[in-house]
Amino acid sequence: MDPVSLTTLLTAATMAGWVDAVVGGGGLLLLPALLVAAPGVPVATALGTNKLAAIFGTSTAAVTYARRTKLDWALSGPAAGLAVLSAGLGAALAGAVPAGAYRPVVLVVLLSVALFVLTRPRLGVVAQPHRRTPARVAAAVTVAGLGIALYDGLIGPGTGTFLVLAFTALVGADFVHASAMAKVVNAGTNLGALVVFALTGHVWWLLGAGMAVCNVAGAALGARMALRRGSGFVRVVLLVVVVALVAKLGYDQWTAS
């Protein structure tokens, strides 16, 4: 790989780590960068190499959050455990589902997320502990540990964003604590998917290790900024990432049609 492409990938890995740590969606930056820097790379290999970098970043962010805020382990722990298995299943199926089959659905979901956040300005800004009922906790564990984790193994970009929204909407967490729980679950999804991609030979280990170092640096910075600036800052970044995801998937859909 030429120096320019390598520099581009390492820069994208740093930025992806920052975005992932704040609100998720780092794959929006890193996966396209991989596909452009290495033309002809199989999608599964790009996904597997991305997971190698991402697991170090999400784990770093999770540890940073855990040291500085109280994590809801009763919720995030079981969800992360389920996520390892579900994301592994998704990774095993990656490549079997054509992009055209999922892209329109994801676009609709993301547009709904943007409207949901915009029309509820208090969502995630202040915690709503009364919403944390046993039924809602079970729903959050199921949605995060099964549905979103399966999506992460299959596709990936936007997983952290979906997790943050699930925890704010279902159990009333504020954005900072939702981001903290999302990092724990996202580490589980990355682990499950990485194991499957590694076993099937779809990981570029040396390149992934280099990107992992940069991803960790970005993740550590992002987590500290989110904790320091609070839920209002995370809400703004969330909206920016969702709009970027919509634009990227919309462009992909338009060029594919």
C-alpha positions in Angstrom: 0.0 0.0 0.0 1.4 3.4 -1.0 2.2 6.0 1.7 -0.7 8.3 0.8 -3.3 5.5 1.1 -1.8 4.4 4.4 -1.8 7.9 5.8 -5.4 8.3 4.7 -6.4 5.1 6.5 -4.6 5.9 9.7 -6.2 9.4 9.8 -9.6 7.9 9.1 -9.1 5.4 11.9 -8.3 8.2 14.3 -11.4 10.2 13.4 -13.5 7.0 13.4 -12.3 6.3 17.0 -13.4 9.8 18.1 -16.8 9.6 16.5 -17.4 6.1 17.8 -16.5 7.1 21.3 -18.9 10.1 21.4 -21.9 8.6 19.7 -21.1 5.8 17.3 -20.9 5.7 13.5 -17.2 5.5 13.0 -17.6 2.8 10.4 -19.1 5.5 8.2 -15.5 6.9 7.9 -13.3 3.8 8.1 -15.1 1.4 5.8 -15.3 3.7 2.8 -11.7 4.7 3.4 -10.7 1.0 3.3 -12.6 0.3 0.2 -11.1 3.3 -1.6 -7.5 2.8 -0.4 -7.6 -0.9 -1.4 -9.6 -1.2 -4.6 -11.0 -4.7 -5.1 -10.8 -5.7 -1.5 -13.6 -8.2 -0.6 -16.3 -6.5 1.5 -15.9 -9.2 4.2 -12.2 -8.4 4.4 -12.8 -4.7 4.8 -15.4 -5.5 7.5 -13.0 -7.8 9.3 -10.1 -5.4 9.2 -12.4 -2.6 10.4 -13.5 -4.8 13.3 -9.9 -5.4 14.4 -9.3 -1.6 14.6 -12.7 -0.9 16.1 -12.6 -3.4 19.0 -9.6 -1.7 20.5 -11.2 1.7 20.1 -14.6 0.7 21.6 -12.9 -1.1 24.5 -10.7 2.0 25.2 -13.8 4.2 25.2 -15.7 1.7 27.4 -12.9 1.7 30.0 -12.7 5.5 29.9 -16.4 5.8 30.5 -16.4 3.2 33.3 -13.7 5.0 35.2 -15.5 8.3 35.1 -19.2 7.5 35.2 -21.5 4.8 36.6 -22.2 2.1 34.1 -25.5 0.2 34.2 -23.9 -3.3 34.1 -27.3 -5.0 34.8 -28.4 -3.8 31.3 -25.2 -3.5 29.3 -23.6 -6.7 30.6 -26.3 -9.1 29.3 -26.7 -7.1 26.1 -23.0 -7.4 25.4 -23.0 -11.1 26.1 -25.8 -11.6 23.6 -24.1 -9.3 21.2 -21.1 -11.5 20.9 -23.2 -14.4 19.6 -25.5 -12.3 17.5 -22.8 -10.3 15.8 -20.9 -13.5 15.1 -24.0 -14.8 13.3 -24.3 -11.6 11.3 -20.6 -11.8 10.3 -21.1 -15.4 9.1 -23.9 -14.2 6.9 -22.0 -11.1 5.7 -21.8 -11.0 1.9 -24.8 -13.3 1.4 -27.2 -10.3 1.6 -26.9 -7.9 -1.3 -26.5 -4.2 -0.4 -29.7 -3.3 -2.3 -31.7 -5.5 0.1 -30.8 -3.6 3.2 -29.9 0.0 2.2 -33.5 1.3 1.7 -34.5 -0.1 5.1 -31.6 1.5 6.9 -32.2 4.8 5.2 -35.8 4.8 6.5 -34.7 3.9 10.0 -32.1 6.6 10.0 -34.5 9.3 8.8 -36.9 8.2 11.5 -34.1 8.5 14.1 -33.3 12.0 12.9 -36.9 13.1 13.1 -37.3 11.4 16.5 -34.4 13.3 18.0 -35.3 16.6 16.4 -38.9 16.5 17.6 -37.8 15.6 21.1 -35.3 18.2 22.2 -35.2 16.8 25.7 -34.5 13.3 24.7 -31.2 12.1 26.3 -30.3 15.5 27.6 -31.7 14.7 31.1 -32.0 11.1 32.4 -35.5 9.7 33.0 -35.0 7.0 35.5 -38.7 6.3 35.8 -38.6 4.7 32.4 -36.2 2.0 33.5 -38.8 -0.7 34.2 -38.0 -4.5 34.1 -40.0 -4.8 30.8 -38.1 -1.9 29.2 -34.8 -3.3 30.4 -35.6 -6.6 28.8 -36.6 -4.8 25.6 -33.4 -2.8 25.5 -31.3 -6.0 26.1 -33.1 -7.7 23.2 -33.0 -4.8 20.8 -29.3 -4.1 21.5 -28.0 -7.6 22.1 -29.9 -9.3 19.3 -31.2 -6.9 16.6 -28.5 -4.2 16.5 -25.7 -6.7 17.1 -26.9 -8.8 14.2 -26.9 -5.7 12.0 -23.3 -4.9 13.2 -22.0 -8.3 12.1 -23.8 -8.0 8.7 -23.1 -4.3 7.8 -21.7 -2.2 10.7 -21.9 1.5 10.1 -24.2 3.3 12.5 -24.3 0.5 15.1 -23.1 2.8 18.0 -25.7 5.4 17.0 -28.5 2.9 17.1 -27.3 1.6 20.5 -27.3 5.1 22.0 -30.8 5.8 20.7 -32.1 2.4 22.0 -30.8 3.1 25.5 -32.2 6.7 25.6 -35.6 5.9 24.1 -36.2 2.6 25.9 -34.8 3.1 29.4 -34.5 6.9 29.6 -30.7 7.1 29.9 -29.1 10.5 29.2 -26.8 10.6 26.2 -23.6 10.3 28.1 -24.6 7.2 30.0 -26.2 5.8 26.9 -22.9 6.3 25.0 -21.1 4.5 27.9 -23.4 1.5 27.7 -23.3 1.5 23.9 -19.5 1.2 24.0 -19.7 -1.9 26.2 -22.2 -3.6 23.9 -20.3 -2.4 20.8 -17.2 -4.0 22.1 -19.2 -7.3 22.3 -20.4 -6.9 18.7 -16.9 -6.2 17.5 -15.5 -9.3 19.3 -18.2 -11.6 17.9 -17.8 -10.4 14.4 -14.0 -10.3 14.5 -13.7 -13.9 15.6 -15.8 -15.1 12.6 -14.0 -12.9 10.1 -10.6 -14.1 11.5 -11.6 -17.8 11.3 -12.6 -17.3 7.6 -9.4 -15.4 6.8 -11.0 -12.0 6.3 -8.7 -9.9 8.4 -5.6 -7.9 7.3 -3.7 -8.2 10.6 -0.8 -5.8 10.1 -2.9 -3.0 8.6 -5.6 -3.5 11.2 -3.1 -3.3 14.0 -1.8 0.0 12.7 -5.3 1.4 12.4 -6.1 0.1 15.9 -3.4 2.3 17.5 -4.9 5.3 15.8 -8.5 4.2 16.7 -7.5 4.0 20.3 -6.1 7.5 20.3 -9.2 8.9 18.8 -11.5 6.9 21.1 -9.7 8.1 24.3 -10.0 11.7 23.2 -13.7 11.3 22.1 -14.8 9.7 25.4 -13.1 12.4 27.5 -14.7 15.2 25.4 -18.2 13.6 25.8 -17.8 13.3 29.5 -16.5 16.8 29.8 -19.0 18.5 27.6 -22.1 16.5 28.5 -25.2 15.3 26.9 -25.9 18.4 24.9 -22.7 18.0 23.0 -23.4 14.3 22.4 -26.8 15.2 21.0 -25.3 17.6 18.4 -22.8 15.0 17.3 -25.5 12.4 17.1 -27.5 14.5 14.7 -24.5 15.2 12.6 -23.6 11.6 12.4 -27.1 10.5 11.5 -27.3 13.1 8.7 -24.0 12.0 7.4 -25.1 8.3 7.4 -28.3 9.2 5.6 -26.3 11.2 3.0 -23.8 8.3 2.5 -26.4 5.6 2.2 -28.6 7.8 0.0 -25.7 8.4 -2.3 -24.9 4.7 -2.4 -28.6 3.9 -3.2 -28.7 6.6 -6.0 -25.5 5.5 -7.7 -26.6 1.8 -7.5 -29.9 2.4 -9.1 
